[in-house]
Amino acid sequence: MAAPGWEAAGRRAAAFVARETAVGCPPFVPEVRLRLATEVTPLWHATEAALERAGVPPPYWAFAWAGGQALARYLLDHPASVSGKRVLDLAAGGGVVAIAAARAGAAHVAAADIDPFAAAALRMNAALNGVALDVITEDLTAGTAGGAWDVIVAGDVCYERAMVDRVLPWLRRQAGEAAAVLVGDPGRAYCPTEGVEELARYLVPTSLDLEGRAQRETRVLRLLRSAASPDEDPPRSSA
Protein backbone atom coordinates (compact mmCIF):
# COMPACT_ATOMS: atom_id res chain seq x y z
CA MET A 1 0.00 0.00 0.00
CA ALA A 2 1.28 3.46 -0.90
CA ALA A 3 2.29 5.78 1.94
CA PRO A 4 -0.14 8.65 2.69
CA GLY A 5 2.41 11.19 1.45
CA TRP A 6 2.70 9.46 -1.92
CA GLU A 7 -1.07 9.22 -2.21
CA ALA A 8 -1.42 12.95 -1.54
CA ALA A 9 1.30 13.72 -4.08
CA GLY A 10 -0.48 11.56 -6.61
CA ARG A 11 -3.73 13.41 -6.06
CA ARG A 12 -2.00 16.76 -6.49
CA ALA A 13 -0.35 15.58 -9.70
CA ALA A 14 -3.66 14.29 -11.07
CA ALA A 15 -5.37 17.59 -10.22
CA PHE A 16 -2.60 19.50 -12.03
CA VAL A 17 -2.90 17.30 -15.12
CA ALA A 18 -6.68 17.70 -15.20
CA ARG A 19 -6.46 21.46 -14.75
CA GLU A 20 -3.74 22.17 -17.32
CA THR A 21 -4.79 19.84 -20.15
CA ALA A 22 -7.77 18.94 -22.30
CA VAL A 23 -8.79 15.64 -23.89
CA GLY A 24 -7.73 15.37 -27.51
CA CYS A 25 -6.39 12.94 -30.11
CA PRO A 26 -2.86 13.02 -31.54
CA PRO A 27 -3.17 13.87 -35.26
CA PHE A 28 -1.31 10.76 -36.45
CA VAL A 29 -3.01 8.39 -33.98
CA PRO A 30 -6.66 9.50 -33.83
CA GLU A 31 -7.67 6.16 -32.28
CA VAL A 32 -6.05 7.20 -28.98
CA ARG A 33 -7.42 9.84 -26.60
CA LEU A 34 -5.02 11.71 -24.33
CA ARG A 35 -4.95 14.58 -21.91
CA LEU A 36 -2.84 17.08 -23.86
CA ALA A 37 -1.69 20.65 -23.46
CA THR A 38 -3.68 22.91 -25.76
CA GLU A 39 -0.89 25.49 -25.79
CA VAL A 40 2.80 24.87 -25.23
CA THR A 41 3.98 27.98 -23.42
CA PRO A 42 1.30 28.37 -20.69
CA LEU A 43 1.69 24.79 -19.43
CA TRP A 44 5.48 24.96 -19.52
CA HIS A 45 5.38 28.15 -17.47
CA ALA A 46 2.79 26.76 -15.07
CA THR A 47 4.95 23.71 -14.48
CA GLU A 48 8.06 25.77 -13.93
CA ALA A 49 6.28 28.11 -11.50
CA ALA A 50 4.74 25.28 -9.48
CA LEU A 51 7.57 22.78 -9.52
CA GLU A 52 10.89 24.51 -10.10
CA ARG A 53 11.93 24.22 -6.46
CA ALA A 54 11.09 20.51 -6.44
CA GLY A 55 13.32 19.85 -9.45
CA VAL A 56 10.54 18.17 -11.44
CA PRO A 57 11.27 17.74 -15.17
CA PRO A 58 9.45 19.76 -17.85
CA PRO A 59 5.99 18.45 -18.84
CA TYR A 60 7.05 16.20 -21.70
CA TRP A 61 4.07 13.98 -20.84
CA ALA A 62 1.60 16.67 -22.01
CA PHE A 63 2.55 16.48 -25.68
CA ALA A 64 2.29 13.71 -28.29
CA TRP A 65 5.84 13.81 -29.68
CA ALA A 66 6.51 12.66 -33.22
CA GLY A 67 8.55 9.62 -32.21
CA GLY A 68 5.79 8.34 -29.95
CA GLN A 69 3.09 8.95 -32.54
CA ALA A 70 5.03 7.08 -35.22
CA LEU A 71 5.69 4.13 -32.92
CA ALA A 72 2.06 4.03 -31.81
CA ARG A 73 0.95 4.11 -35.46
CA TYR A 74 3.27 1.23 -36.25
CA LEU A 75 1.91 -0.93 -33.43
CA LEU A 76 -1.70 -0.26 -34.39
CA ASP A 77 -1.01 -1.03 -38.05
CA HIS A 78 1.09 -4.13 -37.21
CA PRO A 79 -0.65 -5.67 -34.19
CA ALA A 80 1.26 -8.94 -34.59
CA SER A 81 4.32 -7.11 -33.27
CA VAL A 82 2.79 -6.98 -29.78
CA SER A 83 -0.33 -9.16 -29.80
CA GLY A 84 -0.30 -11.61 -26.90
CA LYS A 85 3.04 -10.28 -25.67
CA ARG A 86 4.33 -8.53 -22.55
CA VAL A 87 5.19 -4.96 -23.48
CA LEU A 88 7.14 -2.24 -21.66
CA ASP A 89 6.87 1.40 -22.75
CA LEU A 90 10.03 3.07 -21.40
CA ALA A 91 9.93 6.83 -20.68
CA ALA A 92 6.26 6.56 -21.51
CA GLY A 93 5.22 10.19 -21.01
CA GLY A 94 1.49 10.44 -21.54
CA GLY A 95 1.34 6.86 -22.78
CA VAL A 96 0.39 7.06 -26.46
CA VAL A 97 2.65 4.09 -27.29
CA ALA A 98 1.59 2.04 -24.27
CA ILE A 99 -2.08 2.60 -25.05
CA ALA A 100 -1.52 1.68 -28.69
CA ALA A 101 0.17 -1.55 -27.57
CA ALA A 102 -2.78 -2.41 -25.36
CA ARG A 103 -5.24 -1.68 -28.15
CA ALA A 104 -3.17 -3.80 -30.53
CA GLY A 105 -3.72 -6.82 -28.27
CA ALA A 106 -0.71 -6.97 -25.97
CA ALA A 107 -1.24 -9.44 -23.13
CA HIS A 108 0.19 -7.05 -20.53
CA VAL A 109 1.50 -3.49 -20.83
CA ALA A 110 3.74 -1.68 -18.36
CA ALA A 111 4.39 2.04 -18.76
CA ALA A 112 7.47 3.40 -17.00
CA ASP A 113 8.22 7.06 -16.30
CA ILE A 114 10.01 8.60 -13.33
CA ASP A 115 8.05 11.88 -13.54
CA PRO A 116 5.13 11.70 -11.04
CA PHE A 117 3.06 13.96 -13.28
CA ALA A 118 3.60 11.58 -16.18
CA ALA A 119 2.46 8.74 -13.91
CA ALA A 120 -0.74 10.65 -13.15
CA ALA A 121 -1.29 11.35 -16.84
CA LEU A 122 -0.67 7.68 -17.68
CA ARG A 123 -3.38 6.52 -15.30
CA MET A 124 -5.84 9.13 -16.53
CA ASN A 125 -5.12 8.38 -20.19
CA ALA A 126 -5.44 4.64 -19.65
CA ALA A 127 -8.88 5.22 -18.14
CA LEU A 128 -9.84 7.46 -21.07
CA ASN A 129 -9.10 4.62 -23.46
CA GLY A 130 -10.47 1.78 -21.38
CA VAL A 131 -7.16 -0.09 -21.19
CA ALA A 132 -5.12 -1.45 -18.30
CA LEU A 133 -1.56 -0.22 -17.77
CA ASP A 134 0.86 -1.18 -15.03
CA VAL A 135 2.43 2.21 -14.20
CA ILE A 136 6.06 1.99 -13.01
CA THR A 137 7.70 5.05 -11.45
CA GLU A 138 11.12 3.61 -10.62
CA ASP A 139 14.11 4.19 -12.90
CA LEU A 140 14.43 0.82 -14.59
CA THR A 141 17.63 1.87 -16.34
CA ALA A 142 19.39 2.12 -12.98
CA GLY A 143 19.22 -1.65 -12.56
CA THR A 144 20.14 -4.72 -14.54
CA ALA A 145 16.84 -6.58 -14.36
CA GLY A 146 15.56 -7.85 -17.68
CA GLY A 147 13.61 -10.64 -19.28
CA ALA A 148 10.23 -9.57 -17.94
CA TRP A 149 9.09 -8.21 -21.31
CA ASP A 150 8.81 -9.61 -24.81
CA VAL A 151 8.79 -6.20 -26.47
CA ILE A 152 10.20 -2.88 -25.23
CA VAL A 153 9.12 0.32 -26.93
CA ALA A 154 10.55 3.82 -26.49
CA GLY A 155 9.23 6.86 -28.34
CA ASP A 156 11.49 9.86 -28.85
CA VAL A 157 14.16 9.20 -26.21
CA CYS A 158 17.21 10.39 -28.18
CA TYR A 159 16.76 14.13 -27.77
CA GLU A 160 19.66 14.80 -25.39
CA ARG A 161 23.02 13.22 -24.63
CA ALA A 162 22.38 12.59 -20.93
CA MET A 163 19.15 10.73 -21.72
CA VAL A 164 20.75 8.58 -24.41
CA ASP A 165 23.77 7.76 -22.26
CA ARG A 166 21.44 6.38 -19.60
CA VAL A 167 18.75 4.75 -21.72
CA LEU A 168 20.52 3.33 -24.78
CA PRO A 169 22.94 0.95 -22.99
CA TRP A 170 20.01 -0.46 -21.00
CA LEU A 171 17.95 -0.94 -24.16
CA ARG A 172 20.89 -2.63 -25.88
CA ARG A 173 21.19 -5.06 -22.99
CA GLN A 174 17.49 -5.87 -23.24
CA ALA A 175 17.82 -6.45 -26.99
CA GLY A 176 20.62 -8.88 -26.20
CA GLU A 177 18.31 -10.84 -23.90
CA ALA A 178 15.78 -11.71 -26.60
CA ALA A 179 13.48 -8.70 -26.12
CA ALA A 180 12.45 -6.91 -29.29
CA VAL A 181 13.33 -3.23 -28.73
CA LEU A 182 11.55 -0.68 -30.92
CA VAL A 183 12.34 3.04 -30.94
CA GLY A 184 10.49 5.92 -32.59
CA ASP A 185 12.83 8.71 -33.71
CA PRO A 186 12.12 11.93 -35.66
CA GLY A 187 15.76 12.64 -36.50
CA ARG A 188 17.04 13.54 -33.05
CA ALA A 189 20.75 14.29 -32.87
CA TYR A 190 21.66 11.41 -30.55
CA CYS A 191 19.78 8.58 -32.23
CA PRO A 192 22.17 5.69 -32.99
CA THR A 193 23.08 5.15 -36.63
CA GLU A 194 24.62 1.69 -36.22
CA GLY A 195 23.07 -1.47 -34.88
CA VAL A 196 19.56 -0.46 -35.89
CA GLU A 197 17.09 -1.71 -38.46
CA GLU A 198 14.48 0.61 -39.98
CA LEU A 199 11.00 -0.88 -39.88
CA ALA A 200 8.91 2.08 -41.01
CA ARG A 201 9.12 5.73 -41.97
CA TYR A 202 6.30 8.26 -41.62
CA LEU A 203 5.63 11.97 -42.06
CA VAL A 204 4.12 12.91 -38.70
CA PRO A 205 2.24 16.20 -38.19
CA THR A 206 3.92 18.28 -35.49
CA SER A 207 3.38 21.50 -33.58
CA LEU A 208 5.21 24.58 -34.81
CA ASP A 209 5.64 25.62 -31.17
CA LEU A 210 7.32 22.33 -30.28
CA GLU A 211 9.29 21.46 -33.39
CA GLY A 212 9.41 24.65 -35.49
CA ARG A 213 7.89 22.80 -38.45
CA ALA A 214 4.53 21.38 -39.53
CA GLN A 215 5.73 17.78 -39.85
CA ARG A 216 8.73 15.58 -39.19
CA GLU A 217 9.97 12.54 -41.02
CA THR A 218 10.02 9.91 -38.30
CA ARG A 219 11.41 6.39 -38.32
CA VAL A 220 10.51 3.31 -36.33
CA LEU A 221 13.74 1.45 -35.58
CA ARG A 222 14.54 -1.91 -34.09
CA LEU A 223 17.69 -2.07 -31.98
CA LEU A 224 19.69 -5.09 -33.07
CA ARG A 225 21.43 -7.52 -30.78
CA SER A 226 24.56 -6.93 -32.84
CA ALA A 227 25.54 -5.44 -36.18
CA ALA A 228 24.33 -8.66 -37.82
CA SER A 229 20.81 -9.12 -39.11
CA PRO A 230 18.13 -9.99 -36.54
CA ASP A 231 16.81 -13.52 -36.23
CA GLU A 232 13.38 -12.54 -37.44
CA ASP A 233 12.03 -9.51 -39.23
CA PRO A 234 8.98 -7.62 -37.96
CA PRO A 235 6.70 -6.29 -40.70
CA ARG A 236 7.87 -3.14 -42.43
CA SER A 237 5.86 -0.17 -43.60
CA SER A 238 6.60 2.84 -45.76
CA ALA A 239 3.23 4.49 -45.12
N, C-alpha and C positions, 0 to 999 in steps of 0.2 A: 504494500500500500504506500502511495506517495505521501511524503511528509506534508503537514499543513502549509508550510512555507512554499513548497513547490506547487501545491494546488492553488494557492492564492496567486502565485506568479503566473500560472497557466491561465487563470481567469482574467488577469490583467492583460496578458498577451492576446487572448481571444477577443476581449473587448476592444483593444486597439485595432486588431485586424478588421473587426466588424465595422468600426467607426471610420477607418481610413480607406476602405476599399468598397467596391461594388461588384456584384456578380456579373460576369461576362464570359465570352468564349474566345479563346485565342483564334486569330484569323485563319491559321493553317490547320487547326484541330478543332473545328466547330462542334465536334461530338462531346467535348469536355467542357464542363462549367467550372470556373474558378473565381475566387475572390481576388480581383485585380485592382491596382491603382488606376484611377481614371486619368490622372495627371502625374507626371513624373516628379516635378519639382516640389509641389506641396507635401507629398508623402515623405520624400527624402528629408525635407526640412523638419517635418513633424517628428520623424524618427530621430534625427540628430538632436533636436531640442529636448526630447523626452529621455533619450537613452545615452547621450554622449558620455555622461559621467560613469555609466555602467559598462562602457566599452563594448556595447552590442554592435554587431556588424550592420552595414547598410541593408535596406529592405529588398534584397535580391529576390526574395520569395514573392514579392507583389507584382512581378512582371513575368510574362511568358517569353523567355529569351529564345532566340532563333534556334540554338542548338537543342534545347528541350523540345521545341515544337517539331523540329525535323525528326528527332528520335521517336517522339510520340506518334507522329504520322507513320513512320516506318513500322512500328509495332502494330498499329491498328490495321495497316494494309498487309502485313505479313504476320498474322496471329500465330502461325506455327512456330515462330521464333520464341514465343513465351508460353504458348498454350500448355497447361498441365505442369508447368515448371515453377520452381521457387525463384522469385525475382527480388533483387535488391536495387533500389534506386538510390545511388550515393549522391550526397549534396543535393537533395531532392527539391529544395526550394518550396514552391507552392504545390508541387506534386503532379504536374501535367504528365510526366513520363510514367510515374507510378500508377496513376489512374488509367492511363492508356494500357499499361500492362495488365491491370486487373480487368479492364473491359475486353482485352484481347484473349482472356481465358486463362491467365496465370493461376496456378493452384494456390499460391500464397505470395503476397507482395509486402516487402518491408521498405519503408521510406526513411532514410537517415539524413538528418541535418542537425548540426550542433546549435543553430540559432533557435532560441525558444519561441520566437515569433513565427519562424517557419514551421515549427512543430504545431503551433496553434492553427496556422493556415492549412497545414496538411490535414489535420483532423476535420476542419470545417469543409475543406474541399472534397474530402472523401465522402462526407455526409451529403454534400450537394449532388454527388454523382452516384450515390447508393452503392459504394464499394467499400470493402474492408481493407484498411492498411495497418500494418504494424509499424508505428512511428518510433524510431530509434533516435535518441538525442545524444548518445555518446559518440566520441570520435573514433570510428572504427579503424581509421588509418593509423591510429596510435598503437594498435596491437597487431598481432600476427595471425589471429584467428581467421580461418577460411574454410571453405568446403560446405558452408551452410546454404549456398545458393547455386542454382544451375545457371542463372543469367544475372549479370550485373550491368546496370545501365547508368550512364552519367551524362547529363546534358549540359554542355557549355561550362566545362570546368577548367579550361586551359587559358583563362583570361589574364592570369598574373603568375609570375615566376614562383612566388611562395606557395601558391595553391598547387601548382603542377609538381613542385618538388616534394610536396607531401602526399598528393593523391596518386600521381602516376606510378611510382614504385609499388604502391600497394595494389593498384589495379593490375600491374604486370604480374605480381605474385599470384593474384587470383586467376589470371589467365593461364598461368603455369600449373594451376591445380584443377584444370578441366572445366573451369567456369567460362562461359562465353561472356566476354566483356565488350559492350557496345558503347560508343561515345558519339555524341552529337556535337559537331564543331562548325561554326560559321566563319572559319578563317582566323581564329585567334592566334596571336603571335607565338604562343608557347605550345601549340598542338604538335605532337610528335609527327615527324615525316617518315620515319623508318619503323618497321615492325607493326605496320597497320595495313588493313585491307579495306578498301572503300566498298561499301554495300549499296549506298544510294546517295543521290545528290539532288537537292531541291532548291528552288528559289522561294525563300520564306519571307512573307511581309513583315516589316519591322517598323518600330516607332522612330520617327526622325529625332525625337528628344533623346532616345536611348542610344541609337546607333548612327545618327547623322545621315541616314539614307532610308529609302522606302522599302528596300528588300535586301536580303543577304543570301548569297549562294552558300548553302550549308550542306555539309557531308555527314553521313552516318558511317562511322568507322568501326571496324572490329580490331581490337588489340590482339596481335598474334602471340602465340607462346614463344615464338622465335622468328627469325627472319624468313624461315621456310614457310611454305604454304600450310594453311590450317588443315586439320584432318577432314573437316566437312565444311561445306560452303552454305551459309544461310542464303535465302533468296535475295537477289539484287533488284534494285529499281532505279530507273532514271527519270521517274516522274518529277 
